[in-house]
Structures are given as structure tokens and as C-alpha cells.
Amino acid sequence: MTALPTDQTISDLLTAGLSACGVDRSVLEGSVASAHLPARSPITGQRLGTLAADTPETAAGKIGAAAEAFASWRDVPGPVRGQLVQRWGQLLSQHKEDLAKIITVEAGKTPSEAAGEVQEMIDICEFALGQSRQLWGKTMPSERPGHRLMETWHPLGVVGVISAFNFPVAVYSWNTALALVAGDSVVWKPSENAVLAALGAQSLLARAAAEVGAPEGLVPVLVGGRDIGDAMVRDERVALVSATGSVRMGREVGPVVAERFGRILLELGGNNAAIVAPSADIELALRGVVFAAAGTAGQRCTTLRRLIVHESIADEFVDKIVSAYRTLSIGSPTDDGVLVGPLINAGSFDAMQAALEQATAEGGEVLCGGARVLAEERPDAHYVEPAVVRMPAQTAVMESETFAPILYVVTYSDLDEAIEIHNGVPQGLSSAIFTSELAESERFFSRSDCGIANVNIGTSGAEIGGAFGGEKETGGGRESGSDSWKAYMRQATNTINYSGELPLAQGVEFL
């Protein structure tokens, strides 16, 4: 454990990051007498200030401005639109450490993880720049002579983005960089737990937009809680809602958007598992498991929550995990060498304790972790020891996601059984197997019901080049790489008749 920094240290770190990104510290001096939103740091639990929040009326105004900006932005050629994300990426590169400071203060990530998140933003800008010249369709053979049949892709409209605290800026950039080159405007409603990082990222984007001559109102931010998110979700001018968060949130957002025939892109809960086979490289698997399970204090959507280990190696491997967990440094992410920072708030701590109690009631044994630390020094901050729980089987507590560092361990005897356990939860985001057997890895690829399936790496740590998303209750959306750009455009099928005749399809005769 390490001593926690003073309030002034955190305040100075935040001020430096905000100022460098072009955000005045006065944004935290909003009046509590009007619409407001408190900002706090999970590192110390301290209140950082008060943000002026949007009202439904101001939110509607920003969405209207984005709709107006779309009307002109859509006519800008794709490669020219790409210049905006190129410039944004350049500014992010220049201010990588500055934005990372805000993320550390507000989300509790270590500097390495915070900088890695900004690097994801830089990477997606590079990807989107290339994509701006590749918004291509297809030409298909027509059954009618003298006809050409093809598909074309066109800007969609206003894209609404709802992001979560655990990746306060990266997931926004996945959506925004692609939406901008697709010709859309973007309205962002960040997590109320991470508004300052959002303001830092958006400030750099607004600067880039001004420099390249993009229309005003193209990329506004909505500050507020669920009421403001609800206002955006219900607004018929928002053509696509891309929402990242809990399954509960997805169940609320999805029907509302569907009722007005809007589009939805959902990235919801993950309850990720890894299989460790007898042929696995144990040391490699150990490193992969510990990072995936304990990194970011278990607060990633791709965090490893279930470990399925072959019965012949389970005791030895679990002992190694417990030993590794006992070496993890817990404390302020501002301190060198700290690997496990704070939970975001008291609610996360309470959910973790409730899950551990339920696991014990269902026959589980807590092998290590679960205790709160540094509580006397900072009663409003919530640091915990990551927990490992040996379970007799996959029980009810393992079928729901607890956003905290709990790793449940069960055993298996053959691969079919392991895959059945693996798939036996409602969520389907990320999955992994550690094995040296080609046949096992290929069988796993064909049977895992997740959107992401890995071999000999953990469940967390996706690259932007591949499409990111999951199946089942995870929502089915795809963001970032591959052909995810298509979600932000509308497809049209076009037929051109240059024959001088008018033959009908399927040989139909009329007149």
C-alpha cells in the first residue's frame, strides 16, 4: 500500500491537464443553485468542483446545431473530412500526457493505462484518415442488358454517443473519428463520472475543427445525468445512438430508439472467461490472467471474470495466481509502481462485497482479496484487494457481471465441458484460451459465442484495427476497426439503365 496524495496534489495535476488541453479550470465553478453536476476524483474521494449541467432545453439546442452542421458537413468530400480527424490525432499526440493526467485524476487509471487510452484515440484517427478514402461500395452484375447495378454509402445524420467512465474518451473516439469521415455530426453525452476528460478531448477536437474550417456545432458535448442522456436518446434528429454501459442501460435505451425507428449500436456488459488447458505455457497464461483480471481494478468491460482451468493443473495454477495477487501494489495511480488503483465509487465497492457474500453462500471459497484498504486515510475513496474465489461449479453469482476485481475459478475435465461453461452466461463480449494445441484453439474459435476470441492472450487489450463488440446481452454492436464504419452511413442500391430499352427485372412484362 502507498500513502494517498493530498487534495492539492490532485487539484494541481488536474489543473495542469485541463489547461494544456485548452479547458479553463473555471468550468468547475458552476453554481449549485442552477443545473449542476459534481465532479470528484476516486483517488482521494475529494470533490473537485461543480460543473454547470445542460438542461433538456440546452441539450435540444445543441442537437439542433449538430443537425444544422450535418447539412453542410455531409457535402464535404470524404478525403477532406479526413483532414479533421488527422488534425485531431496530431493534437492528441501533442497532448497525450496532458489528457492522460485528467483521465488519471477522474477515472483512477494508472498513468500507463491512461496514456494507453489516449494512444487508442490517436490510432483510430490514423485508421479513420485512411478510411476517408475508402468509403466504397460494390458493383454487381445486372440480369438486364445495358444496366449497371451498384451500392453506394452516404452520410447518416447526427450520431449520439453515450460513453462509460472506465474508458472515458477512447470509445468516444472510436465512434467519432469514423462518424466524422462518414460525414456525420456527433453529439456526446459522457459519463457523469468522467466529464472533465470528455471536455479535454472535445476541446482538442473543437480546435481541430476550427483549424480545418469545419462547421460550428459539429461535435457538441452534453453535460448531465440520465435525464440529459434520455433527452438525446428520444430526440428524432439523432439518427444513431451508440451507447456503452450496463445491460440495464441497454434495455432502457434500445426500445426507446427502436420505437422511433432510429438506429442503435450497443456495447453492454461483459462477463468474460478464459480457459487454461493442460498444454498451456503456464507462465504466459499467468501473466495474461493477472493483467486481464486485476488491471484497471477490474473495471474494464473486457476484464477477465471467470477462469476455467483443467483439473490436472488447477491447484498449481491457482496457487500461482494467489501468489501473484499478493504482490500487486494497491494505491494511488499517481505513485510509481502502483498496479491497482481505486474503484470508481462506493457503489462499486458495495457491489463487490455483495458478490463475494453470494459466492460464499453458493459454496465458493475466497482464496485472497476482497478487503478494503486505505479507508482510514481516505474514507471517501474505495481501494480493494483484488479477489480470487474458487467455486465448485459455475453458479448464479457468476452469471452476472460485477464491475470489480473478482476472479471466479472453476475446473473442467474435457474441452467440450469447458466451452459449455464458457458459453453458459448471458453475456458474450471477450473470450480466451491458453493452449499449445492447434486443434484446441481452432475448436475454441468455432465454438466461443463471443464477439472477441483470443488464443494465448487475455480477454482485455483490443487493438483498433479489429472490430470491437460482442453478442447476446453485450448488444451485438461493432465499433473501431474492420468495416465498422458502415454503422455510421446509410446504404443505397443503385441501378443505371443505359440500354435505351426498359426491360423489367425477373422477366416481368407490363404494357
C-alpha positions as CSV (number, residue, x, y, z in Angstrom):
1,M,0.0,0.0,0.0
2,T,1.1,3.6,-0.6
3,A,0.1,6.8,1.0
4,L,-2.5,8.7,-0.9
5,P,-1.7,12.2,-2.4
6,T,-3.1,15.4,-0.9
7,D,-6.1,17.2,-2.3
8,Q,-3.8,19.9,-3.6
9,T,-1.6,17.4,-5.4
10,I,-4.6,16.0,-7.3
11,S,-6.0,19.5,-7.9
12,D,-2.7,20.7,-9.4
13,L,-2.4,17.6,-11.6
14,L,-5.9,18.2,-12.9
15,T,-5.4,21.9,-13.5
16,A,-2.2,21.2,-15.5
17,G,-4.0,18.7,-17.7
18,L,-7.1,20.8,-18.3
19,S,-5.1,24.0,-19.1
20,A,-2.8,22.2,-21.6
21,C,-5.9,20.8,-23.3
22,G,-7.5,24.2,-23.5
23,V,-10.1,23.9,-20.8
24,D,-10.3,26.6,-18.2
25,R,-10.3,25.4,-14.5
26,S,-13.3,27.7,-14.1
27,V,-15.6,25.0,-15.6
28,L,-15.6,23.5,-12.1
29,E,-17.1,26.7,-10.6
30,G,-20.6,26.1,-11.7
31,S,-23.3,27.3,-9.3
32,V,-25.1,24.7,-7.3
33,A,-28.2,26.9,-7.4
34,S,-28.7,26.0,-11.1
35,A,-28.4,22.8,-13.1
36,H,-25.2,21.3,-11.9
37,L,-23.1,18.1,-11.7
38,P,-20.5,17.4,-9.0
39,A,-17.0,16.3,-10.2
40,R,-14.9,14.1,-7.9
41,S,-11.7,12.0,-8.0
42,P,-11.8,8.4,-6.9
43,I,-8.1,8.6,-6.0
44,T,-8.9,10.6,-2.8
45,G,-12.7,10.8,-2.9
46,Q,-12.4,14.6,-2.9
47,R,-14.9,16.8,-4.7
48,L,-13.1,18.6,-7.5
49,G,-15.8,21.2,-8.1
50,T,-19.2,21.7,-9.7
51,L,-19.9,21.6,-13.4
52,A,-22.7,23.5,-15.0
53,A,-25.0,20.9,-16.5
54,D,-27.2,21.0,-19.5
55,T,-31.0,21.2,-19.3
56,P,-33.3,19.3,-21.7
57,E,-33.7,22.7,-23.5
58,T,-30.0,23.4,-23.9
59,A,-29.4,19.8,-24.9
60,A,-32.1,20.1,-27.6
61,G,-30.3,23.3,-28.8
62,K,-27.0,21.5,-29.2
63,I,-28.6,18.6,-31.1
64,G,-30.3,21.2,-33.3
65,A,-26.9,22.8,-34.0
66,A,-25.4,19.4,-34.8
67,A,-28.2,18.7,-37.2
68,E,-27.5,22.0,-39.0
69,A,-23.8,21.3,-39.1
70,F,-24.6,17.9,-40.7
71,A,-26.4,19.6,-43.5
72,S,-23.2,21.1,-44.7
73,W,-20.6,18.6,-43.5
74,R,-22.2,15.8,-45.5
75,D,-21.3,17.6,-48.7
76,V,-17.6,17.9,-47.8
77,P,-15.7,15.2,-49.7
78,G,-14.6,12.2,-47.6
79,P,-10.9,12.8,-48.0
80,V,-11.3,16.4,-47.0
81,R,-13.3,15.3,-43.9
82,G,-10.4,13.0,-43.1
83,Q,-8.3,16.1,-42.6
84,L,-10.3,16.9,-39.4
85,V,-9.5,13.5,-37.8
86,Q,-5.9,13.8,-39.0
87,R,-5.5,17.1,-37.2
88,W,-7.3,15.8,-34.1
89,G,-4.9,12.9,-34.0
90,Q,-2.0,15.3,-34.2
91,L,-3.3,17.4,-31.3
92,L,-3.9,14.2,-29.3
93,S,-0.3,13.2,-29.9
94,Q,1.0,16.6,-28.7
95,H,-1.2,16.5,-25.6
96,K,-1.1,12.8,-24.8
97,E,0.3,13.2,-21.3
98,D,-2.0,16.2,-20.6
99,L,-5.2,14.3,-21.4
100,A,-3.8,11.3,-19.6
101,K,-3.5,13.4,-16.4
102,I,-7.2,14.2,-16.5
103,I,-8.1,10.6,-17.0
104,T,-5.9,9.5,-14.1
105,V,-7.5,12.1,-11.8
106,E,-11.1,11.4,-12.8
107,A,-11.1,7.7,-13.6
108,G,-8.4,6.5,-11.3
109,K,-6.3,4.8,-14.0
110,T,-2.5,4.5,-13.8
111,P,-0.6,6.9,-16.0
112,S,0.4,3.9,-18.2
113,E,-3.2,2.9,-18.8
114,A,-4.4,6.5,-19.2
115,A,-1.7,7.2,-21.8
116,G,-2.7,3.9,-23.5
117,E,-6.2,5.1,-23.7
118,V,-5.1,8.3,-25.5
119,Q,-3.0,6.2,-27.8
120,E,-6.1,4.3,-28.8
121,M,-7.6,7.7,-29.8
122,I,-4.5,8.5,-31.9
123,D,-4.6,5.1,-33.5
124,I,-8.3,5.4,-34.5
125,C,-7.6,8.8,-36.0
126,E,-5.0,7.3,-38.2
127,F,-7.3,4.4,-39.1
128,A,-10.2,6.8,-39.9
129,L,-7.9,9.0,-42.0
130,G,-7.2,6.1,-44.3
131,Q,-10.9,5.1,-44.2
132,S,-11.9,8.5,-45.5
133,R,-10.6,7.5,-48.9
134,Q,-12.2,4.1,-48.8
135,L,-15.9,4.6,-48.2
136,W,-16.5,2.3,-51.0
137,G,-19.4,0.2,-52.3
138,K,-19.7,-2.6,-54.9
139,T,-20.7,-3.0,-58.5
140,M,-22.7,-6.2,-59.1
141,P,-23.7,-7.8,-62.5
142,S,-27.2,-6.9,-63.5
143,E,-29.5,-9.5,-65.0
144,R,-30.7,-6.9,-67.5
145,P,-28.6,-6.0,-70.6
146,G,-27.4,-2.4,-70.6
147,H,-27.8,-1.9,-66.9
148,R,-25.3,-1.4,-64.1
149,L,-26.2,-2.4,-60.5
150,M,-24.2,-1.0,-57.6
151,E,-24.3,0.0,-53.9
152,T,-23.2,3.4,-52.5
153,W,-22.8,4.7,-49.0
154,H,-24.0,8.1,-47.8
155,P,-23.7,10.1,-44.5
156,L,-26.3,9.1,-42.0
157,G,-27.0,12.2,-39.8
158,V,-26.5,13.1,-36.2
159,V,-24.8,10.4,-34.2
160,G,-25.3,10.4,-30.4
161,V,-22.6,8.8,-28.3
162,I,-23.1,7.7,-24.7
163,S,-19.8,6.6,-23.0
164,A,-18.9,5.0,-19.7
165,F,-16.4,6.1,-17.0
166,N,-13.9,3.2,-17.4
167,F,-12.8,4.3,-20.9
168,P,-13.9,8.0,-20.7
169,V,-12.5,9.1,-24.0
170,A,-11.3,6.2,-26.1
171,V,-14.7,4.7,-27.0
172,Y,-16.0,8.1,-27.9
173,S,-13.1,8.5,-30.4
174,W,-13.9,5.1,-31.9
175,N,-17.3,6.3,-32.8
176,T,-16.4,9.9,-33.6
177,A,-13.4,9.5,-35.8
178,L,-15.4,7.1,-38.1
179,A,-18.6,9.1,-37.9
180,L,-16.8,12.3,-38.9
181,V,-15.2,10.8,-42.0
182,A,-18.5,9.2,-42.8
183,G,-20.0,12.7,-43.0
184,D,-21.9,12.8,-39.7
185,S,-22.1,15.2,-36.8
186,V,-21.6,13.8,-33.3
187,V,-23.3,14.7,-30.0
188,W,-21.5,13.2,-27.0
189,K,-23.1,12.5,-23.6
190,P,-20.1,11.3,-21.5
191,S,-20.4,9.5,-18.1
192,E,-21.2,11.9,-15.3
193,N,-18.2,10.4,-13.6
194,A,-15.8,11.5,-16.3
195,V,-16.9,14.8,-17.7
196,L,-13.6,16.6,-17.4
197,A,-11.8,14.1,-19.5
198,A,-14.5,14.5,-22.1
199,L,-14.1,18.2,-22.0
200,G,-10.4,17.9,-22.6
201,A,-10.8,15.5,-25.5
202,Q,-13.6,17.6,-27.1
203,S,-11.6,20.8,-26.6
204,L,-8.8,19.4,-28.8
205,L,-11.4,18.2,-31.4
206,A,-13.1,21.6,-31.4
207,R,-9.7,23.2,-32.0
208,A,-9.0,20.8,-34.9
209,A,-12.5,21.5,-36.3
210,A,-11.9,25.3,-36.3
211,E,-8.5,24.9,-37.9
212,V,-9.8,22.9,-40.8
213,G,-12.9,25.1,-41.3
214,A,-15.5,22.5,-40.2
215,P,-19.0,23.9,-39.4
216,E,-19.8,25.1,-35.9
217,G,-21.9,22.8,-33.8
218,L,-20.4,19.7,-35.4
219,V,-19.3,18.0,-32.2
220,P,-21.0,19.3,-29.0
221,V,-20.8,17.7,-25.6
222,L,-23.9,17.3,-23.3
223,V,-23.1,17.6,-19.6
224,G,-25.5,15.9,-17.2
225,G,-27.0,12.8,-15.8
226,R,-29.6,10.3,-17.0
227,D,-32.2,12.9,-17.9
228,I,-29.9,14.5,-20.4
229,G,-28.9,11.1,-21.9
230,D,-32.6,10.3,-22.1
231,A,-33.3,13.6,-23.9
232,M,-30.7,12.7,-26.6
233,V,-31.9,9.1,-26.9
234,R,-35.5,10.3,-27.6
235,D,-34.6,13.1,-30.0
236,E,-35.7,12.1,-33.5
237,R,-32.9,14.2,-35.0
238,V,-30.4,11.7,-33.7
239,A,-30.1,9.0,-36.4
240,L,-27.9,6.6,-34.5
241,V,-27.4,6.2,-30.8
242,S,-24.1,4.4,-29.9
243,A,-24.3,3.6,-26.2
244,T,-21.7,1.9,-24.0
245,G,-22.6,0.8,-20.5
246,S,-24.5,-1.8,-18.5
247,V,-27.1,-4.3,-19.8
248,R,-29.7,-2.4,-17.7
249,M,-28.9,0.8,-19.6
250,G,-29.1,-1.0,-22.9
251,R,-32.5,-2.4,-22.1
252,E,-33.7,1.2,-21.5
253,V,-32.0,2.8,-24.5
254,G,-32.7,0.1,-27.1
255,P,-36.6,0.1,-27.0
256,V,-36.8,3.9,-27.0
257,V,-34.6,4.3,-30.1
258,A,-36.3,1.4,-31.8
259,E,-39.8,2.9,-31.2
260,R,-38.8,5.9,-33.2
261,F,-37.1,3.7,-35.8
262,G,-33.7,5.1,-35.1
263,R,-30.5,3.0,-35.2
264,I,-28.7,1.6,-32.2
265,L,-25.2,0.4,-31.6
266,L,-24.9,-1.1,-28.1
267,E,-21.7,-2.1,-26.2
268,L,-23.0,-3.5,-23.0
269,G,-21.9,-5.9,-20.2
270,G,-19.1,-8.4,-20.5
271,N,-18.7,-11.5,-18.3
272,N,-15.5,-12.7,-19.8
273,A,-13.9,-16.1,-19.4
274,A,-10.6,-17.8,-20.2
275,I,-9.8,-21.5,-20.5
276,V,-6.4,-22.8,-19.4
277,A,-5.6,-26.1,-21.0
278,P,-3.0,-28.7,-19.8
279,S,-0.8,-27.8,-22.7
280,A,-0.7,-24.1,-21.9
281,D,2.5,-22.2,-21.3
282,I,1.8,-21.6,-17.6
283,E,4.0,-18.5,-17.1
284,L,2.5,-16.8,-20.1
285,A,-1.0,-17.7,-19.0
286,L,-0.3,-16.4,-15.5
287,R,0.7,-13.0,-16.8
288,G,-2.2,-12.9,-19.2
289,V,-4.7,-13.8,-16.5
290,V,-3.5,-11.5,-13.8
291,F,-3.5,-8.4,-16.0
292,A,-6.8,-9.2,-17.5
293,A,-8.4,-9.8,-14.1
294,A,-6.8,-7.2,-11.9
295,G,-5.9,-4.4,-14.4
296,T,-7.9,-1.2,-14.0
297,A,-9.1,-2.6,-10.7
298,G,-11.4,-5.0,-12.6
299,Q,-13.3,-2.1,-14.2
300,R,-12.9,-2.9,-17.9
301,C,-15.7,-4.3,-20.0
302,T,-13.2,-6.9,-21.1
303,T,-12.0,-7.7,-17.6
304,L,-11.4,-11.5,-17.0
305,R,-14.1,-12.6,-14.5
306,R,-14.3,-16.3,-15.0
307,L,-11.3,-18.7,-15.2
308,I,-11.9,-22.3,-16.4
309,V,-8.8,-24.4,-15.6
310,H,-8.2,-28.1,-16.4
311,E,-8.5,-30.2,-13.3
312,S,-5.0,-31.6,-13.8
313,I,-3.3,-28.3,-13.3
314,A,-5.9,-26.3,-11.4
315,D,-4.3,-26.4,-7.9
316,E,-0.9,-25.4,-9.1
317,F,-2.1,-22.7,-11.4
318,V,-4.5,-21.2,-8.8
319,D,-1.7,-21.1,-6.2
320,K,0.4,-19.1,-8.7
321,I,-2.4,-16.6,-9.2
322,V,-2.9,-16.1,-5.5
323,S,0.8,-15.6,-5.0
324,A,0.9,-13.1,-7.9
325,Y,-2.1,-11.2,-6.5
326,R,-0.4,-10.8,-3.1
327,T,2.4,-8.9,-4.9
328,L,0.2,-6.4,-6.6
329,S,0.7,-2.9,-5.4
330,I,-2.5,-1.1,-4.5
331,G,-2.8,2.6,-4.1
332,S,-2.9,6.0,-5.8
333,P,-2.2,5.6,-9.5
334,T,-0.1,8.8,-9.3
335,D,2.6,6.8,-7.4
336,D,5.3,4.9,-9.3
337,G,4.8,1.1,-9.3
338,V,1.1,1.1,-8.4
339,L,-0.8,-1.5,-10.5
340,V,-4.2,-1.4,-8.9
341,G,-6.0,1.9,-8.3
342,P,-9.3,2.7,-6.8
343,L,-12.9,1.6,-7.6
344,I,-14.9,4.5,-9.1
345,N,-17.2,4.9,-6.1
346,A,-18.8,3.4,-3.1
347,G,-21.5,1.7,-5.2
348,S,-18.8,-0.4,-6.9
349,F,-17.3,-1.4,-3.5
350,D,-20.7,-2.4,-2.1
351,A,-21.5,-4.5,-5.3
352,M,-18.2,-6.3,-4.9
353,Q,-18.9,-7.2,-1.2
354,A,-22.4,-8.4,-2.1
355,A,-21.0,-10.6,-4.8
356,L,-18.4,-12.1,-2.5
357,E,-21.0,-12.9,0.1
358,Q,-23.2,-14.5,-2.5
359,A,-20.3,-16.5,-3.9
360,T,-19.5,-17.8,-0.4
361,A,-23.2,-18.7,0.1
362,E,-23.1,-20.7,-3.2
363,G,-20.2,-22.8,-2.0
364,G,-17.2,-20.6,-3.0
365,E,-14.0,-20.1,-1.1
366,V,-12.3,-16.7,-1.1
367,L,-8.7,-17.6,-1.5
368,C,-7.4,-14.0,-1.3
369,G,-8.5,-10.4,-1.5
370,G,-11.8,-8.6,-1.1
371,A,-10.7,-6.4,1.8
372,R,-10.9,-2.6,1.7
373,V,-7.6,-0.8,2.2
374,L,-6.6,2.8,2.9
375,A,-10.1,3.5,4.3
376,E,-8.8,5.3,7.4
377,E,-6.6,7.6,5.3
378,R,-9.4,8.4,2.8
379,P,-12.9,7.3,3.9
380,D,-14.4,8.6,0.7
381,A,-12.1,6.6,-1.6
382,H,-12.5,2.9,-2.2
383,Y,-9.5,0.7,-2.7
384,V,-9.8,-3.0,-2.5
385,E,-7.6,-6.1,-2.8
386,P,-8.4,-8.0,-6.0
387,A,-10.1,-11.3,-5.0
388,V,-9.7,-14.9,-6.2
389,V,-12.6,-17.2,-5.5
390,R,-12.6,-20.9,-6.0
391,M,-16.1,-22.1,-7.0
392,P,-17.5,-25.7,-7.0
393,A,-19.2,-25.0,-10.3
394,Q,-20.5,-22.1,-12.3
395,T,-23.2,-20.8,-10.0
396,A,-25.7,-17.9,-10.2
397,V,-23.3,-15.2,-9.0
398,M,-21.0,-16.0,-12.0
399,E,-23.8,-15.4,-14.5
400,S,-24.0,-11.7,-13.8
401,E,-21.2,-9.1,-14.2
402,T,-19.8,-7.4,-11.1
403,F,-17.7,-4.4,-12.1
404,A,-14.9,-5.0,-9.6
405,P,-11.8,-7.2,-9.4
406,I,-13.3,-10.6,-8.6
407,L,-11.9,-13.7,-10.4
408,Y,-14.0,-16.8,-10.1
409,V,-12.2,-20.1,-10.8
410,V,-13.8,-23.4,-11.8
411,T,-12.3,-26.6,-13.2
412,Y,-13.1,-28.8,-16.2
413,S,-12.2,-32.3,-17.5
414,D,-12.5,-32.0,-21.3
415,L,-12.7,-29.1,-23.7
416,D,-16.3,-29.6,-24.6
417,E,-17.2,-29.2,-21.0
418,A,-15.0,-26.1,-20.7
419,I,-16.7,-24.4,-23.7
420,E,-20.1,-25.2,-22.4
421,I,-19.2,-23.5,-19.1
422,H,-17.6,-20.6,-21.0
423,N,-20.8,-20.0,-23.1
424,G,-23.2,-20.6,-20.2
425,V,-23.7,-16.9,-19.3
426,P,-26.0,-14.3,-20.9
427,Q,-23.1,-12.0,-22.0
428,G,-20.8,-12.5,-24.9
429,L,-18.0,-9.9,-25.3
430,S,-14.5,-11.3,-24.9
431,S,-13.0,-14.8,-24.5
432,A,-9.7,-16.5,-24.5
433,I,-8.0,-19.9,-24.3
434,F,-4.4,-20.7,-23.3
435,T,-3.2,-23.8,-25.1
436,S,-0.3,-25.1,-27.3
437,E,-2.6,-27.4,-29.2
438,L,-3.7,-26.2,-32.6
439,A,-6.8,-28.4,-32.6
440,E,-7.9,-26.9,-29.2
441,S,-7.5,-23.3,-30.4
442,E,-9.4,-23.9,-33.6
443,R,-12.2,-25.7,-31.8
444,F,-12.4,-22.8,-29.4
445,F,-12.6,-20.3,-32.3
446,S,-15.5,-22.2,-33.8
447,R,-17.5,-22.6,-30.5
448,S,-16.9,-19.4,-28.5
449,D,-20.1,-17.4,-28.7
450,C,-18.3,-14.1,-28.0
451,G,-17.5,-11.2,-30.4
452,I,-13.8,-11.5,-29.5
453,A,-12.0,-14.8,-29.2
454,N,-8.2,-14.9,-28.4
455,V,-5.6,-17.6,-28.1
456,N,-2.7,-17.2,-25.7
457,I,-3.5,-13.7,-24.7
458,G,-6.0,-12.4,-22.1
459,T,-9.5,-11.1,-22.7
460,S,-8.5,-7.4,-22.4
461,G,-6.4,-5.2,-24.6
462,A,-8.1,-4.9,-28.0
463,E,-6.4,-3.2,-31.0
464,I,-8.3,-0.7,-33.0
465,G,-7.7,-2.5,-36.3
466,G,-10.3,-5.2,-35.5
467,A,-14.0,-4.6,-34.9
468,F,-14.8,-4.4,-31.2
469,G,-18.1,-5.7,-29.8
470,G,-20.0,-8.7,-28.5
471,E,-23.0,-10.9,-28.8
472,K,-26.1,-11.8,-26.7
473,E,-26.6,-9.3,-23.9
474,T,-23.5,-7.5,-24.8
475,G,-25.6,-5.9,-27.5
476,G,-24.2,-7.1,-30.9
477,G,-22.6,-3.8,-31.9
478,R,-19.3,-3.3,-33.6
479,E,-17.0,-0.3,-33.2
480,S,-13.5,0.7,-34.2
481,G,-11.8,-1.2,-37.0
482,S,-12.6,-3.6,-39.8
483,D,-15.8,-2.4,-41.6
484,S,-17.4,-0.8,-38.5
485,W,-17.6,2.5,-40.5
486,K,-20.7,1.1,-42.2
487,A,-22.7,1.6,-39.0
488,Y,-22.4,5.4,-39.4
489,M,-23.6,5.5,-43.0
490,R,-26.7,4.5,-44.9
491,Q,-26.5,2.1,-47.8
492,A,-28.3,2.7,-51.1
493,T,-28.7,0.2,-54.0
494,N,-28.5,2.0,-57.4
495,T,-29.4,0.8,-60.9
496,I,-28.4,2.7,-64.0
497,N,-30.1,1.9,-67.3
498,Y,-28.0,2.9,-70.3
499,S,-29.6,0.5,-72.8
500,G,-32.3,2.7,-74.3
501,E,-34.8,0.0,-73.5
502,L,-36.9,-0.7,-70.4
503,P,-36.6,-4.4,-69.6
504,L,-38.1,-5.3,-66.2
505,A,-36.4,-7.5,-63.6
506,Q,-37.2,-11.2,-63.4
507,G,-38.6,-11.0,-66.9
508,V,-41.8,-9.3,-65.9
509,E,-43.9,-7.9,-68.7
510,F,-46.1,-4.8,-68.3
511,L,-47.6,-2.7,-71.2
